Amino acid sequence: MNAPDHLEISLDQLLNIRDPGTYLVMCEGDSMKGAGVFSGDLLVVDKGRDAVAGNIVIGVINQEPAVKFLSYVHGRPVLRSANSGYPDRHILEGDTFEVWGVVTHSIRDHGQSA
């Protein structure tokens, strides 16, 4: 079997990118490495998707964005890392919190030099 010379793939269709409800963000840090999300990855974020427990989200606490798993304890949101070196971040009374979107995919540049 011969491989085709090229494949035409729509990244919009493959990654379910819905303009203007989807945006891209560069990940920094290693708090989500246990989930396969690494510093330098390009994250596809759907701001129109309802965030539920277990989703990786862009959560903003007191105007500071973070990429974390969304969880709930006693009905209150908690952002959890996928790296045991980082503590859970409980949303406390007095904190401002919002979810900017659900991370649906990550894209990694394998050509980066180490």
Biopython code that builds the backbone (N, CA, C, O; Angstrom):
import numpy as np
from Bio.PDB.StructureBuilder import StructureBuilder

atoms = [
    (1, "MET", "N", (0.842, -1.163, 0.000)),
    (1, "MET", "CA", (0.000, 0.000, 0.000)),
    (1, "MET", "C", (0.897, 1.239, 0.000)),
    (1, "MET", "O", (1.857, 1.319, 0.767)),
    (2, "ASN", "N", (0.583, 2.183, -0.847)),
    (2, "ASN", "CA", (1.344, 3.428, -0.934)),
    (2, "ASN", "C", (0.638, 4.526, -0.155)),
    (2, "ASN", "O", (-0.587, 4.642, -0.178)),
    (3, "ALA", "N", (1.436, 5.324, 0.531)),
    (3, "ALA", "CA", (0.880, 6.479, 1.243)),
    (3, "ALA", "C", (0.586, 7.576, 0.233)),
    (3, "ALA", "O", (1.342, 7.758, -0.721)),
    (4, "PRO", "N", (-0.487, 8.298, 0.427)),
    (4, "PRO", "CA", (-0.776, 9.412, -0.489)),
    (4, "PRO", "C", (0.282, 10.499, -0.352)),
    (4, "PRO", "O", (0.921, 10.640, 0.690)),
    (5, "ASP", "N", (0.453, 11.265, -1.428)),
    (5, "ASP", "CA", (1.430, 12.353, -1.425)),
    (5, "ASP", "C", (1.072, 13.395, -0.375)),
    (5, "ASP", "O", (1.960, 14.025, 0.198)),
    (6, "HIS", "N", (-0.201, 13.581, -0.121)),
    (6, "HIS", "CA", (-0.637, 14.551, 0.877)),
    (6, "HIS", "C", (-2.060, 14.222, 1.312)),
    (6, "HIS", "O", (-2.813, 13.554, 0.604)),
    (7, "LEU", "N", (-2.391, 14.698, 2.468)),
    (7, "LEU", "CA", (-3.753, 14.567, 2.970)),
    (7, "LEU", "C", (-4.288, 15.966, 3.214)),
    (7, "LEU", "O", (-3.590, 16.827, 3.750)),
    (8, "GLU", "N", (-5.503, 16.178, 2.825)),
    (8, "GLU", "CA", (-6.127, 17.456, 3.116)),
    (8, "GLU", "C", (-6.978, 17.281, 4.367)),
    (8, "GLU", "O", (-7.973, 16.557, 4.373)),
    (9, "ILE", "N", (-6.560, 17.964, 5.417)),
    (9, "ILE", "CA", (-7.245, 17.868, 6.699)),
    (9, "ILE", "C", (-7.645, 19.270, 7.138)),
    (9, "ILE", "O", (-6.836, 20.198, 7.105)),
    (10, "SER", "N", (-8.865, 19.410, 7.538)),
    (10, "SER", "CA", (-9.331, 20.674, 8.091)),
    (10, "SER", "C", (-9.112, 20.633, 9.601)),
    (10, "SER", "O", (-9.776, 19.874, 10.306)),
    (11, "LEU", "N", (-8.182, 21.450, 10.097)),
    (11, "LEU", "CA", (-7.955, 21.502, 11.541)),
    (11, "LEU", "C", (-9.191, 22.016, 12.267)),
    (11, "LEU", "O", (-9.478, 21.595, 13.387)),
    (12, "ASP", "N", (-9.920, 22.922, 11.631)),
    (12, "ASP", "CA", (-11.169, 23.407, 12.230)),
    (12, "ASP", "C", (-12.124, 22.248, 12.492)),
    (12, "ASP", "O", (-12.747, 22.170, 13.551)),
    (13, "GLN", "N", (-12.232, 21.348, 11.512)),
    (13, "GLN", "CA", (-13.135, 20.213, 11.647)),
    (13, "GLN", "C", (-12.547, 19.168, 12.596)),
    (13, "GLN", "O", (-13.267, 18.641, 13.443)),
    (14, "LEU", "N", (-11.273, 18.862, 12.474)),
    (14, "LEU", "CA", (-10.627, 17.850, 13.310)),
    (14, "LEU", "C", (-10.650, 18.223, 14.783)),
    (14, "LEU", "O", (-10.886, 17.368, 15.636)),
    (15, "LEU", "N", (-10.405, 19.494, 15.089)),
    (15, "LEU", "CA", (-10.345, 19.964, 16.472)),
    (15, "LEU", "C", (-11.648, 20.599, 16.941)),
    (15, "LEU", "O", (-11.723, 21.138, 18.045)),
    (16, "ASN", "N", (-12.684, 20.531, 16.087)),
    (16, "ASN", "CA", (-14.004, 21.089, 16.402)),
    (16, "ASN", "C", (-13.900, 22.561, 16.818)),
    (16, "ASN", "O", (-14.457, 22.975, 17.834)),
    (17, "ILE", "N", (-13.183, 23.328, 16.017)),
    (17, "ILE", "CA", (-12.998, 24.745, 16.300)),
    (17, "ILE", "C", (-14.197, 25.509, 15.752)),
    (17, "ILE", "O", (-14.483, 25.477, 14.556)),
    (18, "ARG", "N", (-14.886, 26.190, 16.651)),
    (18, "ARG", "CA", (-16.087, 26.948, 16.313)),
    (18, "ARG", "C", (-15.790, 28.429, 16.524)),
    (18, "ARG", "O", (-15.725, 28.900, 17.659)),
    (19, "ASP", "N", (-15.611, 29.148, 15.445)),
    (19, "ASP", "CA", (-15.340, 30.572, 15.536)),
    (19, "ASP", "C", (-16.643, 31.290, 15.847)),
    (19, "ASP", "O", (-17.644, 30.924, 15.231)),
    (20, "PRO", "N", (-16.738, 32.242, 16.707)),
    (20, "PRO", "CA", (-15.690, 32.816, 17.548)),
    (20, "PRO", "C", (-15.620, 32.193, 18.942)),
    (20, "PRO", "O", (-15.003, 32.770, 19.837)),
    (21, "GLY", "N", (-16.241, 31.026, 19.145)),
    (21, "GLY", "CA", (-16.308, 30.442, 20.470)),
    (21, "GLY", "C", (-15.078, 29.689, 20.910)),
    (21, "GLY", "O", (-15.037, 29.165, 22.023)),
    (22, "THR", "N", (-14.063, 29.624, 20.048)),
    (22, "THR", "CA", (-12.858, 28.868, 20.362)),
    (22, "THR", "C", (-11.645, 29.770, 20.218)),
    (22, "THR", "O", (-11.567, 30.579, 19.293)),
    (23, "TYR", "N", (-10.706, 29.626, 21.134)),
    (23, "TYR", "CA", (-9.462, 30.386, 21.029)),
    (23, "TYR", "C", (-8.282, 29.501, 21.398)),
    (23, "TYR", "O", (-8.461, 28.408, 21.935)),
    (24, "LEU", "N", (-7.095, 29.969, 21.114)),
    (24, "LEU", "CA", (-5.859, 29.247, 21.399)),
    (24, "LEU", "C", (-5.080, 29.986, 22.468)),
    (24, "LEU", "O", (-5.068, 31.216, 22.501)),
    (25, "VAL", "N", (-4.424, 29.225, 23.349)),
    (25, "VAL", "CA", (-3.608, 29.828, 24.401)),
    (25, "VAL", "C", (-2.369, 28.961, 24.591)),
    (25, "VAL", "O", (-2.443, 27.735, 24.498)),
    (26, "MET", "N", (-1.235, 29.596, 24.855)),
    (26, "MET", "CA", (0.012, 28.880, 25.106)),
    (26, "MET", "C", (0.097, 28.533, 26.586)),
    (26, "MET", "O", (-0.069, 29.402, 27.442)),
    (27, "CYS", "N", (0.353, 27.276, 26.887)),
    (27, "CYS", "CA", (0.473, 26.812, 28.271)),
    (27, "CYS", "C", (1.877, 27.102, 28.798)),
    (27, "CYS", "O", (2.869, 26.911, 28.094)),
    (28, "GLU", "N", (1.945, 27.561, 30.037)),
    (28, "GLU", "CA", (3.221, 27.785, 30.716)),
    (28, "GLU", "C", (3.191, 27.050, 32.042)),
    (28, "GLU", "O", (2.192, 27.111, 32.758)),
    (29, "GLY", "N", (4.260, 26.362, 32.378)),
    (29, "GLY", "CA", (4.352, 25.672, 33.653)),
    (29, "GLY", "C", (4.119, 24.183, 33.524)),
    (29, "GLY", "O", (3.741, 23.691, 32.461)),
    (30, "ASP", "N", (4.350, 23.461, 34.624)),
    (30, "ASP", "CA", (4.267, 22.005, 34.584)),
    (30, "ASP", "C", (3.206, 21.426, 35.524)),
    (30, "ASP", "O", (3.270, 20.247, 35.872)),
    (31, "SER", "N", (2.246, 22.230, 35.931)),
    (31, "SER", "CA", (1.246, 21.747, 36.888)),
    (31, "SER", "C", (0.275, 20.738, 36.282)),
    (31, "SER", "O", (-0.423, 20.052, 37.028)),
    (32, "MET", "N", (0.207, 20.622, 34.956)),
    (32, "MET", "CA", (-0.729, 19.694, 34.327)),
    (32, "MET", "C", (-0.027, 18.580, 33.560)),
    (32, "MET", "O", (-0.647, 17.908, 32.736)),
    (33, "LYS", "N", (1.265, 18.381, 33.825)),
    (33, "LYS", "CA", (2.015, 17.381, 33.065)),
    (33, "LYS", "C", (1.465, 15.969, 33.252)),
    (33, "LYS", "O", (1.573, 15.144, 32.344)),
    (34, "GLY", "N", (0.880, 15.677, 34.407)),
    (34, "GLY", "CA", (0.278, 14.370, 34.632)),
    (34, "GLY", "C", (-0.925, 14.100, 33.747)),
    (34, "GLY", "O", (-1.342, 12.952, 33.595)),
    (35, "ALA", "N", (-1.483, 15.145, 33.163)),
    (35, "ALA", "CA", (-2.619, 15.021, 32.241)),
    (35, "ALA", "C", (-2.160, 15.110, 30.789)),
    (35, "ALA", "O", (-2.983, 15.129, 29.873)),
    (36, "GLY", "N", (-0.831, 15.163, 30.580)),
    (36, "GLY", "CA", (-0.308, 15.251, 29.222)),
    (36, "GLY", "C", (-0.306, 16.650, 28.654)),
    (36, "GLY", "O", (-0.191, 16.824, 27.441)),
    (37, "VAL", "N", (-0.431, 17.653, 29.505)),
    (37, "VAL", "CA", (-0.384, 19.056, 29.078)),
    (37, "VAL", "C", (0.922, 19.633, 29.601)),
    (37, "VAL", "O", (1.151, 19.686, 30.809)),
    (38, "PHE", "N", (1.782, 20.069, 28.668)),
    (38, "PHE", "CA", (3.124, 20.500, 29.023)),
    (38, "PHE", "C", (3.355, 21.964, 28.683)),
    (38, "PHE", "O", (2.673, 22.533, 27.830)),
    (39, "SER", "N", (4.315, 22.560, 29.356)),
    (39, "SER", "CA", (4.690, 23.940, 29.078)),
    (39, "SER", "C", (5.076, 24.062, 27.611)),
    (39, "SER", "O", (5.843, 23.251, 27.091)),
    (40, "GLY", "N", (4.548, 25.062, 26.962)),
    (40, "GLY", "CA", (4.803, 25.268, 25.534)),
    (40, "GLY", "C", (3.726, 24.697, 24.638)),
    (40, "GLY", "O", (3.698, 25.000, 23.445)),
    (41, "ASP", "N", (2.830, 23.872, 25.185)),
    (41, "ASP", "CA", (1.733, 23.341, 24.382)),
    (41, "ASP", "C", (0.771, 24.466, 24.014)),
    (41, "ASP", "O", (0.566, 25.404, 24.785)),
    (42, "LEU", "N", (0.198, 24.357, 22.847)),
    (42, "LEU", "CA", (-0.845, 25.267, 22.397)),
    (42, "LEU", "C", (-2.172, 24.590, 22.732)),
    (42, "LEU", "O", (-2.441, 23.482, 22.268)),
    (43, "LEU", "N", (-2.995, 25.253, 23.534)),
    (43, "LEU", "CA", (-4.262, 24.676, 23.973)),
    (43, "LEU", "C", (-5.419, 25.244, 23.169)),
    (43, "LEU", "O", (-5.496, 26.451, 22.940)),
    (44, "VAL", "N", (-6.309, 24.373, 22.745)),
    (44, "VAL", "CA", (-7.541, 24.763, 22.078)),
    (44, "VAL", "C", (-8.598, 24.851, 23.172)),
    (44, "VAL", "O", (-8.865, 23.872, 23.869)),
    (45, "VAL", "N", (-9.200, 26.034, 23.318)),
    (45, "VAL", "CA", (-10.130, 26.297, 24.415)),
    (45, "VAL", "C", (-11.484, 26.693, 23.831)),
    (45, "VAL", "O", (-11.581, 27.608, 23.012)),
    (46, "ASP", "N", (-12.524, 25.985, 24.269)),
    (46, "ASP", "CA", (-13.891, 26.258, 23.818)),
    (46, "ASP", "C", (-14.606, 27.030, 24.921)),
    (46, "ASP", "O", (-14.934, 26.476, 25.970)),
    (47, "LYS", "N", (-14.842, 28.311, 24.671)),
    (47, "LYS", "CA", (-15.485, 29.139, 25.700)),
    (47, "LYS", "C", (-17.001, 28.988, 25.699)),
    (47, "LYS", "O", (-17.669, 29.534, 26.577)),
    (48, "GLY", "N", (-17.557, 28.264, 24.736)),
    (48, "GLY", "CA", (-18.991, 28.056, 24.682)),
    (48, "GLY", "C", (-19.435, 26.760, 25.332)),
    (48, "GLY", "O", (-20.632, 26.533, 25.508)),
    (49, "ARG", "N", (-18.489, 25.910, 25.692)),
    (49, "ARG", "CA", (-18.827, 24.618, 26.303)),
    (49, "ARG", "C", (-19.037, 24.789, 27.803)),
    (49, "ARG", "O", (-18.273, 25.486, 28.470)),
    (50, "ASP", "N", (-20.072, 24.153, 28.322)),
    (50, "ASP", "CA", (-20.313, 24.192, 29.763)),
    (50, "ASP", "C", (-19.233, 23.378, 30.466)),
    (50, "ASP", "O", (-19.001, 22.219, 30.123)),
    (51, "ALA", "N", (-18.579, 23.980, 31.439)),
    (51, "ALA", "CA", (-17.532, 23.302, 32.203)),
    (51, "ALA", "C", (-18.171, 22.428, 33.267)),
    (51, "ALA", "O", (-19.040, 22.874, 34.016)),
    (52, "VAL", "N", (-17.731, 21.178, 33.325)),
    (52, "VAL", "CA", (-18.214, 20.250, 34.340)),
    (52, "VAL", "C", (-17.023, 19.664, 35.074)),
    (52, "VAL", "O", (-15.891, 19.731, 34.594)),
    (53, "ALA", "N", (-17.281, 19.092, 36.235)),
    (53, "ALA", "CA", (-16.217, 18.483, 37.021)),
    (53, "ALA", "C", (-15.458, 17.466, 36.169)),
    (53, "ALA", "O", (-16.060, 16.653, 35.467)),
    (54, "GLY", "N", (-14.148, 17.525, 36.241)),
    (54, "GLY", "CA", (-13.288, 16.633, 35.472)),
    (54, "GLY", "C", (-12.725, 17.258, 34.218)),
    (54, "GLY", "O", (-11.752, 16.751, 33.660)),
    (55, "ASN", "N", (-13.327, 18.372, 33.751)),
    (55, "ASN", "CA", (-12.794, 19.075, 32.583)),
    (55, "ASN", "C", (-11.502, 19.790, 32.939)),
    (55, "ASN", "O", (-11.330, 20.249, 34.068)),
    (56, "ILE", "N", (-10.589, 19.885, 31.969)),
    (56, "ILE", "CA", (-9.464, 20.799, 32.096)),
    (56, "ILE", "C", (-9.981, 22.149, 31.618)),
    (56, "ILE", "O", (-10.530, 22.258, 30.521)),
    (57, "VAL", "N", (-9.805, 23.168, 32.440)),
    (57, "VAL", "CA", (-10.362, 24.480, 32.133)),
    (57, "VAL", "C", (-9.298, 25.570, 32.245)),
    (57, "VAL", "O", (-8.236, 25.377, 32.837)),
    (58, "ILE", "N", (-9.616, 26.706, 31.661)),
    (58, "ILE", "CA", (-8.902, 27.934, 31.957)),
    (58, "ILE", "C", (-9.751, 28.609, 33.024)),
    (58, "ILE", "O", (-10.785, 29.205, 32.724)),
    (59, "GLY", "N", (-9.308, 28.513, 34.262)),
    (59, "GLY", "CA", (-10.009, 29.113, 35.378)),
    (59, "GLY", "C", (-9.290, 30.373, 35.816)),
    (59, "GLY", "O", (-8.060, 30.414, 35.832)),
    (60, "VAL", "N", (-10.036, 31.387, 36.166)),
    (60, "VAL", "CA", (-9.443, 32.665, 36.553)),
    (60, "VAL", "C", (-9.863, 32.987, 37.982)),
    (60, "VAL", "O", (-11.036, 33.221, 38.273)),
    (61, "ILE", "N", (-8.864, 32.992, 38.863)),
    (61, "ILE", "CA", (-9.096, 33.306, 40.263)),
    (61, "ILE", "C", (-8.455, 34.660, 40.547)),
    (61, "ILE", "O", (-7.249, 34.836, 40.370)),
    (62, "ASN", "N", (-9.267, 35.607, 40.986)),
    (62, "ASN", "CA", (-8.762, 36.946, 41.311)),
    (62, "ASN", "C", (-7.899, 37.499, 40.177)),
    (62, "ASN", "O", (-6.818, 38.042, 40.405)),
    (63, "GLN", "N", (-8.395, 37.349, 38.970)),
    (63, "GLN", "CA", (-7.789, 37.866, 37.739)),
    (63, "GLN", "C", (-6.510, 37.142, 37.334)),
    (63, "GLN", "O", (-5.782, 37.633, 36.471)),
    (64, "GLU", "N", (-6.211, 35.976, 37.938)),
    (64, "GLU", "CA", (-5.030, 35.182, 37.583)),
    (64, "GLU", "C", (-5.492, 33.901, 36.883)),
    (64, "GLU", "O", (-6.111, 33.046, 37.517)),
    (65, "PRO", "N", (-5.198, 33.754, 35.573)),
    (65, "PRO", "CA", (-5.628, 32.540, 34.874)),
    (65, "PRO", "C", (-4.754, 31.342, 35.236)),
    (65, "PRO", "O", (-3.568, 31.476, 35.537)),
    (66, "ALA", "N", (-5.383, 30.167, 35.196)),
    (66, "ALA", "CA", (-4.684, 28.916, 35.476)),
    (66, "ALA", "C", (-5.328, 27.800, 34.663)),
    (66, "ALA", "O", (-6.541, 27.794, 34.451)),
    (67, "VAL", "N", (-4.513, 26.866, 34.214)),
    (67, "VAL", "CA", (-4.998, 25.670, 33.525)),
    (67, "VAL", "C", (-5.033, 24.550, 34.561)),
    (67, "VAL", "O", (-3.992, 24.145, 35.079)),
    (68, "LYS", "N", (-6.230, 24.053, 34.861)),
    (68, "LYS", "CA", (-6.393, 23.049, 35.916)),
    (68, "LYS", "C", (-7.625, 22.189, 35.634)),
    (68, "LYS", "O", (-8.461, 22.520, 34.793)),
    (69, "PHE", "N", (-7.710, 21.070, 36.368)),
    (69, "PHE", "CA", (-8.937, 20.285, 36.381)),
    (69, "PHE", "C", (-9.953, 21.014, 37.245)),
    (69, "PHE", "O", (-9.615, 21.527, 38.311)),
    (70, "LEU", "N", (-11.200, 21.061, 36.784)),
    (70, "LEU", "CA", (-12.278, 21.632, 37.576)),
    (70, "LEU", "C", (-12.886, 20.533, 38.435)),
    (70, "LEU", "O", (-13.174, 19.438, 37.952)),
    (71, "SER", "N", (-13.073, 20.835, 39.697)),
    (71, "SER", "CA", (-13.666, 19.903, 40.642)),
    (71, "SER", "C", (-14.576, 20.707, 41.562)),
    (71, "SER", "O", (-14.568, 21.938, 41.544)),
    (72, "TYR", "N", (-15.352, 20.002, 42.356)),
    (72, "TYR", "CA", (-16.213, 20.659, 43.342)),
    (72, "TYR", "C", (-16.115, 19.911, 44.665)),
    (72, "TYR", "O", (-16.111, 18.681, 44.693)),
    (73, "VAL", "N", (-16.038, 20.653, 45.749)),
    (73, "VAL", "CA", (-16.075, 20.098, 47.092)),
    (73, "VAL", "C", (-17.150, 20.864, 47.854)),
    (73, "VAL", "O", (-17.068, 22.083, 48.007)),
    (74, "HIS", "N", (-18.151, 20.142, 48.324)),
    (74, "HIS", "CA", (-19.282, 20.748, 49.041)),
    (74, "HIS", "C", (-19.914, 21.876, 48.215)),
    (74, "HIS", "O", (-20.324, 22.906, 48.750)),
    (75, "GLY", "N", (-19.981, 21.651, 46.901)),
    (75, "GLY", "CA", (-20.625, 22.605, 46.012)),
    (75, "GLY", "C", (-19.776, 23.799, 45.612)),
    (75, "GLY", "O", (-20.217, 24.637, 44.826)),
    (76, "ARG", "N", (-18.564, 23.885, 46.143)),
    (76, "ARG", "CA", (-17.682, 25.014, 45.814)),
    (76, "ARG", "C", (-16.603, 24.539, 44.846)),
    (76, "ARG", "O", (-16.082, 23.433, 44.988)),
    (77, "PRO", "N", (-16.264, 25.386, 43.848)),
    (77, "PRO", "CA", (-15.257, 24.966, 42.875)),
    (77, "PRO", "C", (-13.853, 24.854, 43.482)),
    (77, "PRO", "O", (-13.469, 25.615, 44.370)),
    (78, "VAL", "N", (-13.110, 23.881, 42.967)),
    (78, "VAL", "CA", (-11.714, 23.659, 43.325)),
    (78, "VAL", "C", (-10.966, 23.409, 42.025)),
    (78, "VAL", "O", (-11.423, 22.643, 41.177)),
    (79, "LEU", "N", (-9.821, 24.051, 41.872)),
    (79, "LEU", "CA", (-8.966, 23.792, 40.715)),
    (79, "LEU", "C", (-7.849, 22.858, 41.164)),
    (79, "LEU", "O", (-7.136, 23.137, 42.128)),
    (80, "ARG", "N", (-7.708, 21.737, 40.442)),
    (80, "ARG", "CA", (-6.737, 20.709, 40.814)),
    (80, "ARG", "C", (-5.668, 20.568, 39.728)),
    (80, "ARG", "O", (-5.963, 20.586, 38.534)),
    (81, "SER", "N", (-4.432, 20.430, 40.173)),
    (81, "SER", "CA", (-3.317, 20.201, 39.268)),
    (81, "SER", "C", (-3.208, 18.716, 38.947)),
    (81, "SER", "O", (-3.785, 17.875, 39.637)),
    (82, "ALA", "N", (-2.476, 18.409, 37.909)),
    (82, "ALA", "CA", (-2.174, 17.021, 37.556)),
    (82, "ALA", "C", (-0.696, 16.758, 37.839)),
    (82, "ALA", "O", (-0.044, 15.980, 37.143)),
    (83, "ASN", "N", (-0.189, 17.417, 38.866)),
    (83, "ASN", "CA", (1.197, 17.278, 39.306)),
    (83, "ASN", "C", (1.152, 17.369, 40.831)),
    (83, "ASN", "O", (0.715, 18.378, 41.383)),
    (84, "SER", "N", (1.598, 16.325, 41.500)),
    (84, "SER", "CA", (1.493, 16.267, 42.963)),
    (84, "SER", "C", (2.296, 17.359, 43.664)),
    (84, "SER", "O", (2.132, 17.565, 44.866)),
    (85, "GLY", "N", (3.150, 18.056, 42.940)),
    (85, "GLY", "CA", (3.924, 19.142, 43.529)),
    (85, "GLY", "C", (3.141, 20.438, 43.691)),
    (85, "GLY", "O", (3.665, 21.423, 44.211)),
    (86, "TYR", "N", (1.890, 20.439, 43.248)),
    (86, "TYR", "CA", (1.065, 21.641, 43.317)),
    (86, "TYR", "C", (-0.190, 21.353, 44.138)),
    (86, "TYR", "O", (-0.871, 20.358, 43.892)),
    (87, "PRO", "N", (-0.502, 22.208, 45.106)),
    (87, "PRO", "CA", (-1.696, 21.980, 45.927)),
    (87, "PRO", "C", (-2.971, 22.343, 45.158)),
    (87, "PRO", "O", (-2.938, 23.089, 44.180)),
    (88, "ASP", "N", (-4.090, 21.792, 45.630)),
    (88, "ASP", "CA", (-5.395, 22.189, 45.092)),
    (88, "ASP", "C", (-5.623, 23.655, 45.413)),
    (88, "ASP", "O", (-5.139, 24.168, 46.422)),
    (89, "ARG", "N", (-6.372, 24.326, 44.534)),
    (89, "ARG", "CA", (-6.701, 25.730, 44.778)),
    (89, "ARG", "C", (-8.202, 25.825, 44.994)),
    (89, "ARG", "O", (-8.985, 25.801, 44.044)),
    (90, "HIS", "N", (-8.591, 25.934, 46.266)),
    (90, "HIS", "CA", (-9.996, 26.077, 46.624)),
    (90, "HIS", "C", (-10.417, 27.526, 46.392)),
    (90, "HIS", "O", (-9.676, 28.459, 46.703)),
    (91, "ILE", "N", (-11.605, 27.697, 45.846)),
    (91, "ILE", "CA", (-12.147, 29.029, 45.639)),
    (91, "ILE", "C", (-12.811, 29.429, 46.955)),
    (91, "ILE", "O", (-13.789, 28.814, 47.381)),
    (92, "LEU", "N", (-12.278, 30.449, 47.580)),
    (92, "LEU", "CA", (-12.734, 30.869, 48.900)),
    (92, "LEU", "C", (-13.726, 32.023, 48.804)),
    (92, "LEU", "O", (-13.804, 32.717, 47.790)),
    (93, "GLU", "N", (-14.473, 32.208, 49.873)),
    (93, "GLU", "CA", (-15.380, 33.349, 49.937)),
    (93, "GLU", "C", (-14.538, 34.610, 49.788)),
    (93, "GLU", "O", (-13.506, 34.745, 50.445)),
    (94, "GLY", "N", (-14.957, 35.515, 48.950)),
    (94, "GLY", "CA", (-14.192, 36.728, 48.691)),
    (94, "GLY", "C", (-13.347, 36.637, 47.430)),
    (94, "GLY", "O", (-12.948, 37.665, 46.885)),
    (95, "ASP", "N", (-13.063, 35.409, 46.949)),
    (95, "ASP", "CA", (-12.341, 35.248, 45.680)),
    (95, "ASP", "C", (-13.293, 35.544, 44.526)),
    (95, "ASP", "O", (-14.488, 35.261, 44.608)),
    (96, "THR", "N", (-12.764, 36.106, 43.467)),
    (96, "THR", "CA", (-13.526, 36.173, 42.223)),
    (96, "THR", "C", (-13.088, 34.975, 41.388)),
    (96, "THR", "O", (-11.904, 34.641, 41.343)),
    (97, "PHE", "N", (-14.041, 34.334, 40.732)),
    (97, "PHE", "CA", (-13.729, 33.141, 39.949)),
    (97, "PHE", "C", (-14.633, 33.062, 38.739)),
    (97, "PHE", "O", (-15.835, 33.312, 38.820)),
    (98, "GLU", "N", (-14.036, 32.712, 37.621)),
    (98, "GLU", "CA", (-14.810, 32.420, 36.419)),
    (98, "GLU", "C", (-14.035, 31.436, 35.564)),
    (98, "GLU", "O", (-12.813, 31.330, 35.674)),
    (99, "VAL", "N", (-14.745, 30.726, 34.722)),
    (99, "VAL", "CA", (-14.134, 29.798, 33.780)),
    (99, "VAL", "C", (-14.147, 30.461, 32.411)),
    (99, "VAL", "O", (-15.201, 30.835, 31.898)),
    (100, "TRP", "N", (-12.965, 30.602, 31.829)),
    (100, "TRP", "CA", (-12.849, 31.219, 30.509)),
    (100, "TRP", "C", (-13.050, 30.205, 29.382)),
    (100, "TRP", "O", (-13.169, 30.594, 28.220)),
    (101, "GLY", "N", (-13.090, 28.931, 29.704)),
    (101, "GLY", "CA", (-13.346, 27.922, 28.678)),
    (101, "GLY", "C", (-12.812, 26.566, 29.075)),
    (101, "GLY", "O", (-12.051, 26.419, 30.031)),
    (102, "VAL", "N", (-13.242, 25.568, 28.295)),
    (102, "VAL", "CA", (-12.834, 24.183, 28.492)),
    (102, "VAL", "C", (-11.752, 23.848, 27.473)),
    (102, "VAL", "O", (-11.910, 24.103, 26.279)),
    (103, "VAL", "N", (-10.650, 23.274, 27.954)),
    (103, "VAL", "CA", (-9.569, 22.845, 27.064)),
    (103, "VAL", "C", (-10.018, 21.561, 26.377)),
    (103, "VAL", "O", (-10.314, 20.563, 27.034)),
    (104, "THR", "N", (-10.065, 21.597, 25.043)),
    (104, "THR", "CA", (-10.520, 20.435, 24.283)),
    (104, "THR", "C", (-9.372, 19.660, 23.651)),
    (104, "THR", "O", (-9.483, 18.452, 23.441)),
    (105, "HIS", "N", (-8.267, 20.343, 23.344)),
    (105, "HIS", "CA", (-7.121, 19.699, 22.706)),
    (105, "HIS", "C", (-5.847, 20.433, 23.100)),
    (105, "HIS", "O", (-5.882, 21.597, 23.499)),
    (106, "SER", "N", (-4.726, 19.736, 22.982)),
    (106, "SER", "CA", (-3.423, 20.406, 23.112)),
    (106, "SER", "C", (-2.589, 20.021, 21.907)),
    (106, "SER", "O", (-2.669, 18.903, 21.399)),
    (107, "ILE", "N", (-1.789, 20.976, 21.464)),
    (107, "ILE", "CA", (-0.936, 20.788, 20.300)),
    (107, "ILE", "C", (0.493, 21.053, 20.746)),
    (107, "ILE", "O", (0.776, 22.089, 21.347)),
    (108, "ARG", "N", (1.390, 20.125, 20.456)),
    (108, "ARG", "CA", (2.768, 20.230, 20.905)),
    (108, "ARG", "C", (3.710, 20.389, 19.712)),
    (108, "ARG", "O", (3.544, 19.719, 18.692)),
    (109, "ASP", "N", (4.675, 21.256, 19.837)),
    (109, "ASP", "CA", (5.707, 21.451, 18.817)),
    (109, "ASP", "C", (6.841, 20.464, 19.102)),
    (109, "ASP", "O", (7.630, 20.674, 20.023)),
    (110, "HIS", "N", (6.923, 19.408, 18.328)),
    (110, "HIS", "CA", (7.962, 18.397, 18.530)),
    (110, "HIS", "C", (9.276, 18.794, 17.906)),
    (110, "HIS", "O", (10.260, 18.063, 18.018)),
    (111, "GLY", "N", (9.311, 19.936, 17.253)),
    (111, "GLY", "CA", (10.552, 20.419, 16.650)),
    (111, "GLY", "C", (11.335, 21.346, 17.553)),
    (111, "GLY", "O", (12.402, 21.826, 17.172)),
    (112, "GLN", "N", (10.812, 21.613, 18.773)),
    (112, "GLN", "CA", (11.509, 22.487, 19.699)),
    (112, "GLN", "C", (12.802, 21.832, 20.145)),
    (112, "GLN", "O", (12.874, 20.619, 20.338)),
    (113, "SER", "N", (13.809, 22.656, 20.303)),
    (113, "SER", "CA", (15.071, 22.125, 20.830)),
    (113, "SER", "C", (14.983, 22.006, 22.333)),
    (113, "SER", "O", (14.345, 22.830, 22.989)),
    (114, "ALA", "N", (15.609, 21.002, 22.878)),
    (114, "ALA", "CA", (15.544, 20.754, 24.321)),
    (114, "ALA", "C", (16.423, 21.708, 25.088)),
    (114, "ALA", "O", (16.486, 21.638, 26.316)),
]
sb = StructureBuilder()
sb.init_structure("model")
sb.init_model(0)
sb.init_chain("A")
sb.init_seg("    ")
for serial, (resi, resn, name, xyz) in enumerate(atoms, 1):
    if name == "N":
        sb.init_residue(resn, " ", resi, " ")
    sb.init_atom(name, np.array(xyz, "f"), 0.0, 1.0, " ", f" {name:<3s}", serial, name[0])
structure = sb.get_structure()
